[in-house]
Amino acid sequence: MVGMIGRRLGKHTLHCKVDCGNSQAFARAHGSTIGVMNTNLQGKTAVVTGGARGIGRAVVEALLAEGAQVAFCARTEASVKQALDELGAEDKVMGQAADVRDVAAVDQFLAATGQRFGGIDILINNAGIGVFHPAGELTWEDWRRVLDINLSAVFYFCRSCLPHFRQRGGGQIVNVSSLAGRNAFAGGAAYNASKFGLNGFTEALMLDHRQENVRVSLICPGSVDTEFSPRGRSVDSSWKIAPEDVAEAVIGVLKMPARTLVSLVELRPAKPPQK
Ligand SMILES: NC(=O)c1ccc[n+]([C@@H]2O[C@H](COP(=O)([O-])OP(=O)(O)OC[C@H]3O[C@@H](n4cnc5c(N)ncnc54)[C@H](OP(=O)(O)O)[C@@H]3O)[C@@H](O)[C@H]2O)c1
């Protein structure tokens, strides 16, 4: 059974699509708030891709605040080092430069995480890039880079984490997609294709592994105030979703009681500028 619940998160509206096993469970979930009978994140180990900056960084901080141990990767050594210096929490966090497109680097990163923290319970696939050109002007390299990072790498991380989850009796995956995974726009051919693909992959993954106690969720934000845009930060970004708000939604999804799977969350700026 699929139901929709709405909940205010600060100034943003969180629309959740909740998959429940039966109508009684739906009634319980519908009548309760996200804070009731939470899954405890204390002592769990989470992997966050693209965790040095932006949304990923906010998720790393939120997970640490919940008492989880966190391993994150990012593209560059400099970015990882800066994040580690700013985070502190040395015994609870590890960071590594690992290009998510490089399967050998991903394997090494996940093996190092397992060794350091004794297993993996949670995977947040967040690393992503945007390259925005009309389809006729996209290079093959642009196309490959966007699809490889935003889609193929997510498949690889999920596949590689499933054996870790089996050892723990289950796990959770949150894939950070975008409203661009539902709404195409001019100039978005590569980005739209990657995020539409990610949405389809995530739903199939959820159906494939839900009976193994693996809960898979998709988070689709609109504009978030980060350095993601190739054009740089806008002059007035106060209307955008804050990275911390996306992190709050991720934590809400992870803390859902084990009986309930939040399959889809959409986050929108409450008042975008009028066109
Ligand atoms: N910002 C938005 O408006 C928005 C809206 C909807 C969805 N999203 C999605 O949210 C996710 C995060 O976006 P963001 O705004 O936080 O981006 P961001 O501020 O640009 O941060 C991206 C992070 O991903 C890392 N990364 C990029 N390519 C990588 C690679 N090949 N291997 C490993 N790490 C890599 C970066 O590493 P370095 O620090 O080393 O560069 C950085 O830490 C993306 O999937 C994006 O599509 C963003």
PDBQT file of the ligand as one rigid body, heavy atoms in Angstrom, charges set to zero:
ROOT
HETATM    1  N1  LIG A 301      22.485  21.933  -5.264  1.00  0.00    +0.000 N 
HETATM    2  C1  LIG A 301      21.308  21.712  -5.815  1.00  0.00    +0.000 C 
HETATM    3  O1  LIG A 301      20.571  22.657  -6.189  1.00  0.00    +0.000 OA
HETATM    4  C2  LIG A 301      20.803  20.300  -5.968  1.00  0.00    +0.000 A 
HETATM    5  C3  LIG A 301      19.429  20.126  -6.208  1.00  0.00    +0.000 A 
HETATM    6  C4  LIG A 301      18.934  18.826  -6.353  1.00  0.00    +0.000 A 
HETATM    7  C5  LIG A 301      19.798  17.758  -6.266  1.00  0.00    +0.000 A 
HETATM    8  N2  LIG A 301      21.116  17.953  -6.023  1.00  0.00    +0.000 N 
HETATM    9  C6  LIG A 301      21.958  16.766  -5.956  1.00  0.00    +0.000 C 
HETATM   10  O2  LIG A 301      22.558  16.715  -4.679  1.00  0.00    +0.000 OA
HETATM   11  C7  LIG A 301      23.816  16.070  -4.764  1.00  0.00    +0.000 C 
HETATM   12  C8  LIG A 301      24.872  16.907  -4.071  1.00  0.00    +0.000 C 
HETATM   13  O3  LIG A 301      24.892  18.191  -4.666  1.00  0.00    +0.000 OA
HETATM   14  P1  LIG A 301      25.588  19.452  -3.974  1.00  0.00    +0.000 P 
HETATM   15  O4  LIG A 301      24.768  20.618  -4.365  1.00  0.00    +0.000 OA
HETATM   16  O5  LIG A 301      25.853  19.213  -2.538  1.00  0.00    +0.000 OA
HETATM   17  O6  LIG A 301      26.962  19.503  -4.804  1.00  0.00    +0.000 OA
HETATM   18  P2  LIG A 301      28.385  20.162  -4.455  1.00  0.00    +0.000 P 
HETATM   19  O7  LIG A 301      28.226  21.249  -3.429  1.00  0.00    +0.000 OA
HETATM   20  O8  LIG A 301      28.990  20.487  -5.769  1.00  0.00    +0.000 OA
HETATM   21  O9  LIG A 301      29.202  18.963  -3.752  1.00  0.00    +0.000 OA
HETATM   22  C9  LIG A 301      29.432  17.794  -4.476  1.00  0.00    +0.000 C 
HETATM   23  C10 LIG A 301      30.296  16.834  -3.684  1.00  0.00    +0.000 C 
HETATM   24  O10 LIG A 301      30.420  15.644  -4.504  1.00  0.00    +0.000 OA
HETATM   25  C11 LIG A 301      31.800  15.360  -4.691  1.00  0.00    +0.000 C 
HETATM   26  N3  LIG A 301      32.023  14.750  -5.999  1.00  0.00    +0.000 N 
HETATM   27  C12 LIG A 301      31.767  15.256  -7.238  1.00  0.00    +0.000 A 
HETATM   28  N4  LIG A 301      32.193  14.420  -8.193  1.00  0.00    +0.000 NA
HETATM   29  C13 LIG A 301      32.729  13.363  -7.555  1.00  0.00    +0.000 A 
HETATM   30  C14 LIG A 301      33.367  12.173  -7.977  1.00  0.00    +0.000 A 
HETATM   31  N5  LIG A 301      33.532  11.905  -9.283  1.00  0.00    +0.000 N 
HETATM   32  N6  LIG A 301      33.815  11.301  -7.046  1.00  0.00    +0.000 NA
HETATM   33  C15 LIG A 301      33.668  11.569  -5.728  1.00  0.00    +0.000 A 
HETATM   34  N7  LIG A 301      33.076  12.671  -5.251  1.00  0.00    +0.000 NA
HETATM   35  C16 LIG A 301      32.621  13.562  -6.156  1.00  0.00    +0.000 A 
HETATM   36  C17 LIG A 301      32.531  16.694  -4.560  1.00  0.00    +0.000 C 
HETATM   37  O11 LIG A 301      33.906  16.460  -4.238  1.00  0.00    +0.000 OA
HETATM   38  P3  LIG A 301      34.959  17.689  -4.082  1.00  0.00    +0.000 P 
HETATM   39  O12 LIG A 301      34.568  18.385  -2.811  1.00  0.00    +0.000 OA
HETATM   40  O13 LIG A 301      36.293  17.034  -3.998  1.00  0.00    +0.000 OA
HETATM   41  O14 LIG A 301      34.788  18.547  -5.298  1.00  0.00    +0.000 OA
HETATM   42  C18 LIG A 301      31.716  17.361  -3.446  1.00  0.00    +0.000 C 
HETATM   43  O15 LIG A 301      32.183  16.959  -2.175  1.00  0.00    +0.000 OA
HETATM   44  C19 LIG A 301      24.077  15.822  -6.261  1.00  0.00    +0.000 C 
HETATM   45  O16 LIG A 301      23.757  14.491  -6.564  1.00  0.00    +0.000 OA
HETATM   46  C20 LIG A 301      23.107  16.775  -6.940  1.00  0.00    +0.000 C 
HETATM   47  O17 LIG A 301      22.711  16.301  -8.213  1.00  0.00    +0.000 OA
HETATM   48  C21 LIG A 301      21.648  19.198  -5.868  1.00  0.00    +0.000 A 
ENDROOT
TORSDOF 0
